[in-house]
């Protein structure tokens, strides 16, 4: 199963009437102004999205595309997909239950409860929470929303790239995208279809796509580190894997210290308060893991901001 531009266009039309979903800003800055040897940096400020992450797009698209039973919706999430599902469920007036792993931050759990979701801790890692979630779905018949591996979820994420193209009058030359289960990467790459280079970025301690490329197929990996709450999927999604095979040439790993330093830099220099998962693009540029051409326009998706603000002190 894969996603194409037609599916993303359909998702965009489905989402358009819902005013709570935001058209987030695209901020264009000369690379030299930030010490990066490229023509321009295009920051897609998706951390300002409803629910604090890009995932609101895919979760709302999933809920709008499927009938929702009286038992509501259920999702397993390190935090962001759960928050996004809770935001969408509240907007549509339906019940929401979220299974989180124990690594999910207290700030994300508090946010889920504030949105009216029922929160259940389901094991140490995302895979454990997913297993518990699937068992509950079988019991209740609730609509299952997957954090990254459903067609509607990936297509919804792809509307972000469609929006970048509209706002920028075209696509940048490259887009640096963080990868957990791959829903965002899959949606972005499906929209771009090779018209912009999509570079997949992962923490070295959560290398799901990187290991899949080594093995030639999705495989389970051990995950941990500073971004494990939002990039902690043990296996890249099947949809994202198919799209990556066609449209993603580079998959890079970044160390935790570089990710944390980039997160702090974004706050210190630009006053952009983002979670570690959103800092991988700047980490790749600041460490030289990704070296753009001098004339390159580099897009960076700041994908989320659900964190403890004390981490930026």
PyMOL commands that set and color helices and strands:
alter all, ss='L'
color gray80, all
select helices_A, chain A and resi 5-15+31-34+46-48+50-52+55-65+80-92+106-114+126-140+151-168+183-192+208-215+238-247+256-270+276-287+309-312
alter helices_A, ss='H'
color red, helices_A
select strands_A, chain A and resi 26-30+40-44+73-76+96-100+118-121+143-145+174-178+197-203+250-254+297-301
alter strands_A, ss='S'
color yellow, strands_A
deselect
rebuild
show_as cartoon
